[in-house]
Amino acid sequence: MTRRFGSAATTTALATAVLALSSAGGHVVHAETTVPSPEVLCHVDDPRLVELSGLAADADHVYAVADGGERLEVAVLDDECRVRDVLTAPTDPYDVEDLALAADGTLWLGDTGDNRARRETVAVHALSRDGTSELYRLTYPDGPRDAEALVVDDSGTPYIITKSALGVARVYRPAEPLASPGPTPLEEVGTVPFRPTDTPGGPVGPVGSVTVTGAALSADGSVVALRTYTDAYLYPVTDGDIAEAFTRDPVRVPLPDEPQGEAIAFTPEGTLLSASEGSGEPLRAVPDAVSLVPPAESTEDTEDTEAAERRHSADGESSASEVPDDSETGLGSVPAIAVAAVGAALLVFWGSRRRRT
């Protein structure tokens, strides 16, 4: 259950400050792509999914997971968004935030929520259809992180993408083979910057448009998506390399008017699904969203381009690779101390979900 602290005026003022500070950073988004608006498929009104935070889909069903609970639970939805079955396992999670469907049919639950940055370990749970599950505890290399986004690649490797009000998501994956129960150390393999958008929705204004709340991988592995409270970003994947995909420019898909949009998934045919927390909120679809993403250049083509840029630079021409880049902060040339101060204030007033101590 979500709680918020501070006045609406204070939160809005802080959000506006971040909007102004953030305008210099983030990816260049493909502007030439015409993106269709989401279509409502049905409304999720089951009380067990009022805090819906993760989605997955196969050819037959849509799967949904909610925050909280004292056992692993994945709801199986029909075409009318009614819960037709619940897949369970007795493991008691801490704070499940996302759901991923692996190529072998295993459902992976991202038990990674940590708004207060107190957890010594986070976890992923691999849930089988027979009701058995495996627990894999994980440790960050640089201290606790809050995360609500999980992707599992074709090899079964989980990627955790963190949640930050400062507009920079960090990408982690296991540094060695997963061990159950672990813990297995994670390694950081990238950062993803975001710029604020004017898409309406979310609980915290412009800040919500740079805060990652979910992730998904297309069934064919060609596109990986990250979502914020207001938008989805679709990145082309080459040779199954998820970390490399996040270095590319994405296609932005607005997901307007979701009050607390946290869930996203691809259907096998490439339709993008999204949903928000709340009672009676719609499950929406952007048909054939995968086709919106131009194919990625091969790694070899990218290396050739970089080599050409270096040659031009040697001839005295300016090169993009020589321009000082503050994209690691995601906020352009803004002094880090100013960004940190605004972000810290936002986190204080933003509020937190139910947590057990």
N, C-alpha and C positions, 0 to 999 in steps of 0.2 A: 504494500500500500504506500502511496506517495505522500510525503509531507513536504511543505514548503515553509521557509522562514523569511521574515522581513516583508516589507510592504511592496505592493506592486510597483509603486513609483521608484523605489530604490532599485529593484530588480531591473526595471526598464532602463533606468539611467546607466546602470552598470553594463547592461547589454549593449546600449548605444555606444558606450565608450569602447567596448571591444570591437564593435562594428567599425568604428573610425580607425582604431589601431590596426585592424586586420586587413584593411583594404589593399595593402601592398603585397600580400603573400598569397600562396596557394597555387594550384595547378591552372594551366591554361585549358579551358574546357572547349571541346569542339563546338564552334558556334554555328557551323553550317548544317548541323543535324536537326531535322524536324522531328520533335518528340511528341507522340500522342499523349493526351490526357488519360489518367487512370480511369478505368471503368469499374463500377460497383458490381460485384458478383453476388454478394449476399451479406448479411449482417451477423456478427458473432455476438449472441446474447446469452450464452451459457455462463452462469455465475462463476464457474471454475476457470474461465478464461478472461475475467475482468482485468487481469494484469498480464495480458498476452504480450510476450516479449520475443518469441522466436517462431519461425515457420520453416517448413520443408515440404517438398512435394515429390510424388512419383506419378506414374501414369494412372494410378487408380485413386489416390487419396491426397489430401492436404493434411499435414501434421502440424500441431501447435503445442507450444509449451508456455506456461505462465511462470512468473516470479513466485518464489516462496514454495511452501509445501514441505512435508516431512518424509517424502519418498519420491523417487523418480516417476514422473507422470507425463506421458505424451498423449494428447488427445487426437483422435482420428476423426476428421471432419468429412461430411458428405457434401454434395453440391449445394445444399442449402445452408451450409455452415453449422449444421447440427452435429453434436458429438455422438458418433456411432459406436465408438470403442475407446478405451483408454489403455495404453500400453504402460505397464508399471514394473518396477523392481523395488525391493525393500530398502535400498540404499537411501540414507537420509542426506540430501545435499545441503549446502550452505546458502547459496544464492544463484540459482540457474538463471541465465540471461539470454542464451541463444541456442539454436538448434541447427544441426547440419545433418544431411543425409549422405552417407558414404556410398561409393559405387557398389559395394556388396550388400547394400540394404540396411546396414547398421545405422542406428540413430545416435548421433553424438550430441550430448548436452554440455553446453559451456557453463560450468559452475565457477564463474569468474567475477561476479559482482563484488565490489569492495569500495563503496563510496567513501568510507572512512579511512581507507588505506591502512588496515590493521592486520590483514591476513598474512600469515607466514607462508602459506601455500594456497594456491587455487587448484582447480581440478577440471578435468573433462571426464565424462562418463560415456562409455560405449554401451548402448542399450540394444540388446537383440530382441527379435520378435517373440522369442520363447520366454521372455521375462527374466532372463539372466543379464547381468551387466558387469562391466569391468571399470574399476576406479583407477584413474591415473592422476596422482597429485603432481603439481608442477610448481617450480620456484622461479621467480624473476631474478635476473642477474643484478638488478639495480634497485631493489626494494619493492614494496607493495605498489600495485597499480590497480585502478578500476578499469574493467573491460566488460563490454556487452556484445561483442562481435566475435563470431567463430566461423572459420572456414576449414573444411577438411579436404585435402587434395586427393587425387586418384590413388596415391600410394598409401593413404591412410594417415598422413601427417597433418596434425591440427595446427592452424595458425590463429593466434589470438591478437585482436586489434583493440587497442586501448581507447578509452573514452576521456576526452579532455576538453574543457571549456575554452582552452587557448587556441584551438584550431589545428593541433598537430596530433595525429594518431600514431602510436608506435606499434610496430608489427613484430610479434615474437613467434618462435616455433621451437620445438624441443631440440636441444643441442646434441642429444644422443637418443638411441632407440627408447621408446616409451617402456617404462617398467611399472607393473602394478603391484602394490599401490604406489610405489615411488617413495620420495619425490624424484622426478626427472627435472634437471635444470633446463631452463629456457634460454635462448639467445635472441637478441634483438637483430632483426634482419632488414629493417627499413623504417622509415617514417613517411607519413602521408599528410601533406598540408591541405587545408581547406580555406576557401574564402567565404565570407558571409554572402547569403543570397537574400532576395526579397520574397521568397516563397512563404506564404502565410502558413502558420501552424506551429506546433511545438509549445512547450510550457514556459520557455524563457526567451522568447523573441529572437533577435539575430544570433545570439549565442547558440541556440539550438540548431542553427543551420551549419555550424562547424563542429558539432559534437556527434561522434560516431556511436550509433546505437544498435547496429546489426550488420550482418554480412551474409553473402550467399555466393555459391559457385554454380555456373550453368552445368547441365548434365553432360554436355560434351567437353567441358573443361576449357572452353574458349574465352569465357568472360567471367570475371570475378566482380562482385558488386559490394560496395559499402554504402550504408545509408546513414543519414543524420535524421534528426527529428523532422526535417522538411524535404529532403531531397535524396535521391539515389545517384551514385556515381558508378559507371560501368567501365571497367578497365579491360583491355584485350590481353589475353594470356598466350604466351608462346612457349611451346615445349613444356607445359605444365609448371612453369616457374611463377609461382604466386608472388614471391617477393619482388621479382623483376617487373611484374605487371603493374605494381603500385608506383613505379617510377614513370609510367607513361601518362599521357594526358587522357582523361576520361570523358565519356559522354554523360552529361548531367540530365537526370530525369526528375523533374519536379513532382513531389508527392504532397500537394497542398492540403491544408485543412485537416491534417491528422493531429489531434490534440496532444498525443504522446506517442508518436510513431516509432516503434522499436523493432518491428518484425519485417523480414523480407525473405523472399525465396524465388527460385526459378522453377517453372514446370519443365518437364522433359522437352517440350517443343519450343522452349525459350521465352515463354511469357513470364513477366516479372510480377510477383505478388507482393502486396504490402498490407500491413494492418497496424492498428494502434491499440494501446491500452484503453480501457473504458467499456462501459456496458452498452451493447448494441452497436458498436463501431463496425464500419464496413470492412470486408475483405475486398481489396481492389486489385485490378490487373492492368498491366500495360502489355498488350499482345505483341508477340514477336520482338521483345525488347532486345534480344541478343543480336538481331540483325541491324540494330542501330549503331553497333560498334564496328568501326572499320577494322579490318584484319591488322594485327600487329606486324611490324617489320620483324624479320628474323634477326637473331643476335648478330649474325654476320653482317647484315645490312647496317645495323646500328653501329657496329665497330668501324665499318667503312666510312660512315658519316662523321664519326668522331675523329677519325684520322684525317679526313679532309678539312675539318675545322681547325685541327692543329696545324696543318700546312698553311692555311690562310693566315692563321695567327703569326706564324713564323715569317710571313711575307709582310707583316705590319698591319694587317687588317684586324679589326676587333673581332673577338670570338666570344660566343655566349658562355663558353666554359671559363673565360677569364673574368667575367663580371662577378664581383663579390656577391655571394648568394647567402641570404639568411633564411633559406627555406627550411632549415632544421628547426627554426623556431616557428615557422609558418606565418610569421607576422611581419615580413619584410624587414625594414630597417629600424623598427621600433626598439628602443632600448629594452633589454631583457628584464631589467628591474621593474620598468613600468608595466610590462605585460604581466609579469608575475604578480604584481600588486593587484591589478584589476582582476586577474584570474582568481586569486585567493579570495578576494571579496565576493566574487560571483559564487564561488563554491560554498561560502558561508551562508549566503542568502538563498542559494538554490534549493537546499533541502536534501533529504536522503530518504531511501526506501527502508522498509522494515529490515532490521538486522538483529541477529541474536548475538549475545555477548557470552 
